[in-house]
Amino acid sequence: MSHTPDCTIDHGDHHHADQARESHQHGRADLQAHHHGAGAHDHTPTDFGRAFAIGIALNTAFVIAEAVFGWLGNSMALIADAGHNLSDVLGLAVAWVAAELSKRPPSARFTYGLRGSSILAALFNAVFLLLAVGAIGWEAVVRLFNPEPVASGTMIAVAGIGIVINAVTAWLFFAGRHDDLNIRGAYLHMVADAAVSAAVVVAGVVILFTGWTWTDPAVSLLVAGVIVWGTWGLLRDSTAMSLNAVPRGIDPAAVRAFLAGLPGVTQVHDLHIWPMSTTEVALTCHLLIPSGAPGDAFLIHLAHELEHDFGIAHMTVQIETDPNTPCALAPEHVV
């Protein structure tokens, strides 16, 4: 486990820096620890490059076939599903690019590397899918009031192939669906696509036996509803992440209580928890310990506990030892 303590003074204005220098002369130590433990849990994203490549290739071929047969068969449901699948192909490509960019090392300008690109990719996918819903929904409503003949047999055959392709692609991302918002987005899209293709098959069967051509645009609207339902969570989470919100699954009150309960700690302030990427979480805080700087062993243990209990692998902690020296960042409303 690597551990790099550093003696620094890290405050928000010159006045407080002067106070900090004065307190330092009386023995106050400000320690910062940055931790990426070699022996701790690995939060590095699994390499899904092969899954992305296979998924993009399969779905691109299917989109072309579905659009052609949808046009030849005059099926709005097939065309709508093709449009949805096309958006997923683009979404997979964006997610793949972001996954690769997030592996780049830090630079002088991008000190966290490009890990945040995975958050932007998830947000892009959510917004793009909602735009696709508008186009699909509009055309479906027009067709609902003006039904046209549909080749039901073509609908059933092509959508049946879609179920298989989307199910296979979803399976490729199954393992990473809980650990990475990017992978979760890809997985949910593929599962939704499989369900939508199944609905198109049902519509084709209904039309085949009843002649109810309005079923085709009705299923298109169902496709739109499924996209909105599946995309809302992705939009909510990716938007929150882009605003540095505490990631879902981490209770900030529990983290604060844990820090406050550490030996010698009398105050916790300037606590921040935010996502560096769709898989990595960072934390910074100030701990007031009047008994004196606790040393490296304390920080190493703290880093291990934060990662083990909360999944926070990137930690920076500032230790303050003089309660009579106010910290400019102590008030809750100060950032």
KEDRENKE-446276 format. One record per residue (C-alpha): residue in one letter; y, z, x. Coordinates in Angstrom, 3 decimals. Example, Ala and Ser with C-alpha at 12.3 -4.5 7.8 and 13.67 -1.06 7.14 Angstrom:
   aa          v          w          u
    A     -4.500      7.800     12.300
    S     -1.060      7.140     13.670
This chain:
   aa          v          w          u
    M      0.000      0.000      0.000
    S      3.318     -1.029      1.516
    H      6.370      1.186      1.233
    T      9.850      0.609      2.580
    P     12.264      3.535      2.297
    D     15.874      2.853      3.157
    C     18.844      5.149      3.587
    T     21.690      3.680      1.567
    I     24.698      4.600     -0.512
    D     24.658      2.504     -3.674
    H     27.431      3.221     -6.168
    G     29.847      1.359     -8.375
    D     33.332      2.009     -6.937
    H     35.233      3.031     -3.777
    H     36.140      6.471     -5.118
    H     32.520      7.363     -5.704
    A     31.543      5.874     -2.352
    D     33.956      8.286     -0.681
    Q     32.341     11.164     -2.573
    A     28.928      9.969     -1.499
    R     29.967      9.789      2.146
    E     31.342     13.316      1.909
    S     28.150     14.647      0.379
    H     26.116     12.802      2.996
    Q     27.878     14.881      5.639
    H     26.473     17.955      3.899
    G     22.932     16.681      4.149
    R     22.580     14.506      1.071
    A     20.143     11.586      1.425
    D     20.049      8.520     -0.800
    L     16.611      6.967     -0.571
    Q     15.591      3.671     -2.043
    A     12.000      2.528     -2.272
    H     10.810     -0.965     -3.010
    H      7.124     -1.268     -3.789
    H      4.624     -4.043     -4.078
    G      1.446     -2.112     -3.431
    A     -1.360     -3.949     -1.699
    G     -3.810     -1.481     -3.077
    A     -2.408     -1.421     -6.576
    H     -3.059     -3.587     -9.591
    D     -2.332     -7.261     -9.055
    H      0.244     -8.564    -11.517
    T      0.504    -11.961     -9.886
    P     -0.076    -14.689    -12.507
    T     -3.497    -16.269    -12.430
    D     -3.396    -19.903    -11.313
    F     -3.771    -21.945    -14.503
    G     -2.847    -25.228    -12.806
    R     -6.193    -26.832    -13.639
    A     -5.996    -25.644    -17.249
    F     -2.509    -27.136    -17.603
    A     -3.606    -30.452    -16.092
    I     -6.663    -30.757    -18.349
    G     -4.752    -29.621    -21.426
    I     -1.902    -32.076    -20.850
    A     -4.258    -34.993    -20.211
    L     -6.415    -34.316    -23.287
    N     -3.488    -33.761    -25.616
    T     -1.494    -36.755    -24.358
    A     -4.422    -39.059    -25.053
    F     -4.920    -37.491    -28.469
    V     -1.219    -37.733    -29.390
    I     -1.256    -41.474    -28.715
    A     -4.434    -41.986    -30.739
    E     -3.261    -39.762    -33.596
    A      0.137    -41.469    -33.857
    V     -1.428    -44.941    -33.862
    F     -4.044    -44.086    -36.490
    G     -1.485    -42.144    -38.515
    W      0.748    -45.208    -38.644
    L     -2.141    -47.549    -39.418
    G     -3.508    -45.191    -42.056
    N     -0.064    -44.399    -43.503
    S     -0.734    -40.684    -43.100
    M      2.335    -38.490    -42.752
    A      0.077    -35.520    -42.048
    L     -1.406    -37.266    -39.001
    I      2.010    -38.386    -37.769
    A      3.397    -34.886    -38.257
    D      0.469    -33.401    -36.366
    A      0.967    -35.997    -33.619
    G      4.611    -34.940    -33.342
    H      3.567    -31.324    -33.151
    N      1.000    -32.121    -30.463
    L      3.594    -34.127    -28.540
    S      5.878    -31.102    -28.502
    D      2.960    -29.064    -27.203
    V      2.354    -31.572    -24.409
    L      5.984    -31.188    -23.374
    G      5.673    -27.428    -23.752
    L      2.588    -27.351    -21.537
    A      4.393    -29.475    -18.928
    V      7.435    -27.164    -18.938
    A      5.215    -24.087    -18.729
    W      3.280    -25.620    -15.840
    V      6.449    -26.459    -13.911
    A      7.768    -22.936    -14.491
    A      4.471    -21.408    -13.347
    E      4.709    -23.385    -10.118
    L      8.388    -22.552     -9.595
    S      7.676    -18.844    -10.081
    K      5.445    -18.947     -6.991
    R      8.327    -19.920     -4.704
    P      9.407    -17.222     -2.235
    P     12.803    -15.515     -2.461
    S     15.823    -17.135     -0.848
    A     19.295    -15.935      0.142
    R     20.642    -17.199     -3.206
    F     17.647    -16.527     -5.465
    T     16.655    -13.111     -4.177
    Y     13.884    -12.739     -6.760
    G     12.668    -16.263     -6.131
    L     12.409    -18.400     -9.271
    R     10.224    -16.022    -11.245
    G     12.666    -16.056    -14.151
    S     11.929    -19.745    -14.741
    S      8.801    -18.713    -16.657
    I     11.035    -16.850    -19.140
    L     13.286    -19.885    -19.530
    A     10.216    -22.078    -20.109
    A      8.967    -19.815    -22.887
    L     12.414    -19.838    -24.521
    F     12.640    -23.640    -24.214
    N      9.226    -24.045    -25.826
    A     10.193    -21.863    -28.765
    V     13.474    -23.695    -29.401
    F     11.908    -27.144    -28.965
    L      9.126    -26.353    -31.435
    L     11.619    -25.209    -34.054
    L     13.552    -28.467    -33.650
    A     10.301    -30.374    -34.148
    V      9.712    -28.407    -37.354
    G     12.991    -29.694    -38.791
    A     12.027    -33.337    -38.269
    I      8.503    -32.863    -39.639
    G      9.689    -30.870    -42.637
    W     12.384    -33.404    -43.588
    E     10.016    -36.370    -43.562
    A      7.360    -34.405    -45.442
    V      9.782    -33.481    -48.257
    V     10.838    -37.143    -48.609
    R      7.189    -38.227    -48.753
    L      6.311    -35.416    -51.194
    F      8.624    -36.914    -53.809
    N      7.540    -40.459    -52.978
    P      3.785    -40.306    -52.236
    E      2.228    -43.342    -50.594
    P     -1.415    -44.499    -50.250
    V     -3.271    -42.793    -47.420
    A     -6.414    -43.773    -45.494
    S     -8.264    -40.515    -46.055
    G    -11.243    -41.500    -43.929
    T     -8.992    -42.071    -40.922
    M     -7.304    -38.730    -41.521
    I    -10.621    -36.890    -41.524
    A    -12.000    -38.592    -38.411
    V     -8.891    -38.300    -36.233
    A     -8.066    -34.739    -37.281
    G    -11.695    -33.749    -36.669
    I    -11.349    -34.915    -33.060
    G     -8.120    -32.928    -32.884
    I     -9.916    -29.726    -33.811
    V    -12.259    -30.148    -30.844
    I     -9.533    -31.071    -28.332
    N     -7.208    -28.262    -29.373
    A    -10.014    -25.704    -29.422
    V    -11.085    -26.699    -25.895
    T     -7.497    -26.517    -24.632
    A     -6.979    -23.099    -26.254
    W    -10.136    -21.854    -24.557
    L     -8.685    -22.862    -21.166
    F     -5.818    -20.412    -21.685
    F     -7.837    -17.689    -23.417
    A     -8.125    -15.449    -20.347
    G     -4.382    -15.198    -19.732
    R     -3.085    -14.802    -23.271
    H     -2.330    -11.059    -22.944
    D     -0.777    -11.053    -19.461
    D      1.729    -13.915    -19.436
    L      4.142    -14.990    -22.182
    N      3.987    -18.548    -20.867
    I      0.196    -18.652    -21.136
    R      0.345    -16.869    -24.473
    G      2.671    -19.581    -25.762
    A      0.298    -22.321    -24.631
    Y     -2.692    -20.520    -26.141
    L     -1.021    -19.882    -29.498
    H      0.137    -23.490    -29.745
    M     -3.362    -24.778    -29.160
    V     -4.906    -22.370    -31.669
    A     -2.276    -23.357    -34.226
    D     -2.966    -27.025    -33.514
    A     -6.670    -26.531    -34.135
    A     -5.884    -24.830    -37.448
    V     -3.433    -27.571    -38.415
    S     -5.983    -30.276    -37.621
    A     -8.453    -28.438    -39.824
    A     -5.881    -28.468    -42.631
    V     -5.433    -32.230    -42.205
    V     -9.203    -32.664    -42.520
    V     -9.118    -30.668    -45.751
    A     -6.247    -32.842    -47.037
    G     -8.212    -35.986    -46.196
    V    -11.244    -34.708    -48.088
    V     -9.094    -33.802    -51.113
    I     -7.491    -37.256    -51.149
    L    -10.867    -38.941    -50.686
    F    -12.356    -37.251    -53.764
    T     -9.290    -36.838    -56.001
    G     -6.778    -39.483    -54.958
    W     -4.033    -36.860    -54.811
    T     -1.840    -38.520    -52.183
    W      0.766    -35.775    -52.459
    T     -1.705    -33.592    -50.570
    D     -0.763    -35.443    -47.356
    P      2.937    -34.439    -47.255
    A      2.019    -31.010    -48.646
    V     -0.172    -30.448    -45.598
    S      2.709    -31.660    -43.425
    L      4.832    -28.855    -44.843
    L      1.975    -26.472    -44.140
    V      2.024    -27.723    -40.536
    A      5.723    -26.894    -40.357
    G      5.094    -23.430    -41.765
    V      2.353    -22.753    -39.212
    I      4.661    -23.827    -36.375
    V      7.461    -21.523    -37.561
    W      5.064    -18.607    -38.012
    G      3.497    -19.065    -34.586
    T      6.779    -19.727    -32.797
    W      8.840    -16.841    -34.158
    G      7.170    -14.227    -31.952
    L      7.517    -16.465    -28.913
    L     11.213    -17.031    -29.660
    R     11.825    -13.320    -30.200
    D     10.067    -12.208    -27.016
    S     11.449    -14.953    -24.771
    T     14.996    -14.349    -26.029
    A     14.642    -10.611    -25.388
    M     13.260    -11.270    -21.899
    S     16.114    -13.647    -21.061
    L     18.512    -10.805    -21.968
    N     16.652     -8.379    -19.649
    A     15.299     -6.287    -22.509
    V     12.559     -3.778    -21.758
    P      9.318     -5.780    -22.062
    R      7.160     -5.250    -25.115
    G      4.410     -2.755    -24.401
    I      6.604     -0.479    -22.264
    D      8.145      2.581    -23.928
    P     11.405      3.372    -22.077
    A     11.451      6.887    -23.526
    A      7.991      7.516    -22.091
    V      9.079      6.202    -18.692
    R     12.157      8.440    -18.734
    A     10.065     11.453    -19.731
    F      7.617     10.725    -16.927
    L     10.411     10.508    -14.357
    A     12.084     13.660    -15.666
    G      8.788     15.526    -15.340
    L      8.366     14.783    -11.637
    P      8.432     17.824     -9.313
    G     12.001     18.851     -8.448
    V     13.715     16.298    -10.701
    T     16.501     17.800    -12.801
    Q     18.154     14.613    -14.050
    V     17.329     10.944    -14.570
    H     20.135      8.420    -14.990
    D     21.016      4.757    -14.488
    L     17.500      3.856    -15.621
    H     16.892      0.122    -16.064
    I     13.622     -1.650    -16.881
    W     13.563     -5.433    -17.134
    P     11.252     -8.427    -16.726
    M     11.512    -10.375    -13.471
    S      9.224    -12.999    -14.985
    T      6.780    -13.261    -17.870
    T      4.289    -11.184    -15.840
    E      6.319     -8.881    -13.567
    V      8.441     -5.862    -14.455
    A     11.100     -4.141    -12.354
    L     12.669     -0.682    -12.551
    T     15.684      0.986    -10.972
    C     16.909      4.541    -11.506
    H     18.645      7.529     -9.952
    L     16.795     10.847     -9.659
    L     18.688     14.090     -9.019
    I     16.557     16.457     -6.899
    P     18.665     19.500     -5.813
    S     15.878     20.865     -3.618
    G     16.322     17.951     -1.225
    A     14.966     14.514     -0.481
    P     11.225     14.583     -1.283
    G     10.143     12.139      1.410
    D      8.069      8.997      1.532
    A      4.878     10.507      0.083
    F      6.737     11.308     -3.164
    L      8.011      7.732     -3.463
    I      4.634      6.202     -2.661
    H      2.980      8.345     -5.333
    L      5.753      7.504     -7.817
    A      5.345      3.775     -7.185
    H      1.600      4.019     -7.735
    E      1.983      5.974    -10.986
    L      4.595      3.608    -12.411
    E      2.362      0.628    -11.771
    H     -0.831      2.310    -12.945
    D      0.590      3.890    -16.108
    F      3.305      1.421    -17.134
    G      2.595     -1.844    -15.310
    I      5.878     -1.616    -13.369
    A      5.150     -2.998     -9.909
    H      8.680     -3.471     -8.547
    M     10.436     -0.118     -8.158
    T     13.775      0.896     -6.656
    V     14.662      4.603     -6.845
    Q     17.777      6.327     -5.534
    I     17.458     10.023     -4.758
    E     20.513     12.269     -5.183
    T     20.442     15.886     -3.982
    D     23.879     17.392     -4.707
    P     24.465     18.213     -8.399
    N     28.139     18.901     -7.643
    T     28.742     15.310     -6.608
    P     29.035     13.314     -9.840
    C     27.475      9.864     -9.922
    A     29.700      7.181    -11.425
    L     26.593      5.614    -13.016
    A     25.318      8.808    -14.648
    P     26.897      8.342    -18.120
    E     24.582      6.493    -20.495
    H     27.280      3.987    -21.506
    V     27.938      2.921    -17.912
    V     26.055     -0.021    -16.425
